[in-house]
Amino acid sequence: MNYTFQFAAVLEELPYLLGGAVVTLQIAFASFWGGAVIGLFGALAKVYGGVVARRIAAGYVTLLTNTPALVQIFLLYYALPDAGILLEPMTAVLIGLVLNAGAYLTEILRAGVLSVRRSEIEAAATLGMSQLQIVRYVMLPHIAKTIYAPLSNFFVWLVLGSSLAALFGVEELTGRAINISTANLRSIETFTIVAAIYIVLTVIASASLALVGRWAFRVKAKVF
């Protein structure tokens, strides 16, 4: 093999790649928090909802967790136009990832909801708290402390999973790497540097989440 590595040609595009890394984090944040809202309502429906609410939540979770996120985004991006609904690539990716994340977070948050003792909820109700106040001041802090570690791991997974957006022309980190490697034909060097950037992103995300967990919820979270 007479291949000569030329990383200089890729390093010249480092600012462009770092801009893609910012987009990657934006996708991960939006997907996580959008999914967390859906997941919270889904978890509450499965634990405290009536028969209809529980069945709807269970059907949503079953459907979304048993099909790949990529397939779901394909349907949003390529099937909806037949119904007259056109979505921008970023919009389709975000909707798909939010819905997918919501299904997984429903199950994660359900475990947290089940960990809240009924006596605590009854005590809050006795003090005159509304349902919203009970959720905000009693349930959420307890849930966050109980399932902080799996939530952190799921966010890191979203950072890496956002790379599928490149298949739809979104210029996040992987999408920009494809553009660069197509132009300079230096795929090995390009994706080696991109892999290093992903490692840095996940380490920073893990360390930041661990620090936040220890400060806000007194969770002894590990970086890995």
NORFENWO-V476369 format. One record per backbone hydrogen bond with DSSP energy under -0.5 kcal/mol. NH is the residue of the N-H (numbers start at 1). CO is the residue of the C=O. If there is no record, write none. Layout:
[[NH:CO] [NH:CO]]
This chain:
[[5:3] [10:7] [11:7] [12:8] [13:10] [14:11] [17:13] [18:14] [19:15] [20:16] [21:17] [22:18] [23:19] [24:20] [25:21] [26:22] [27:23] [28:24] [29:25] [30:26] [31:27] [32:28] [33:29] [34:30] [35:31] [36:32] [37:33] [38:34] [39:35] [40:36] [41:37] [42:38] [43:39] [44:40] [45:41] [46:42] [47:43] [48:44] [49:44] [49:45] [54:50] [55:51] [56:52] [57:53] [58:54] [59:55] [60:56] [61:57] [62:58] [63:59] [64:60] [65:61] [66:62] [67:64] [72:68] [73:69] [74:70] [75:71] [76:72] [77:73] [78:74] [79:74] [79:75] [80:75] [82:79] [83:80] [84:81] [85:80] [86:84] [87:85] [92:88] [93:89] [94:90] [95:91] [96:92] [97:93] [98:94] [99:95] [100:96] [101:97] [102:98] [103:99] [104:100] [105:101] [106:102] [107:103] [108:104] [109:105] [110:106] [111:107] [112:108] [113:109] [114:110] [115:111] [116:112] [116:113] [120:117] [121:117] [122:118] [123:119] [124:120] [125:121] [126:122] [127:123] [128:125] [129:124] [134:130] [135:131] [136:132] [137:133] [138:134] [139:134] [140:135] [142:138] [143:139] [144:140] [145:141] [146:142] [147:143] [148:144] [151:147] [152:148] [153:149] [154:150] [155:151] [156:152] [157:153] [158:154] [159:155] [160:156] [161:157] [162:158] [163:160] [164:161] [165:162] [166:163] [167:164] [168:165] [169:166] [170:165] [172:170] [173:20] [176:172] [177:173] [178:174] [179:175] [180:176] [181:177] [182:178] [183:179] [184:180] [185:181] [190:186] [191:187] [192:188] [193:189] [194:190] [195:191] [196:192] [197:193] [198:194] [199:195] [200:196] [201:197] [202:198] [203:199] [204:200] [205:201] [206:202] [207:203] [208:204] [209:205] [210:206] [211:207] [212:208] [213:209] [214:210] [215:211] [216:212] [217:212] [217:213] [219:213] [221:219]]
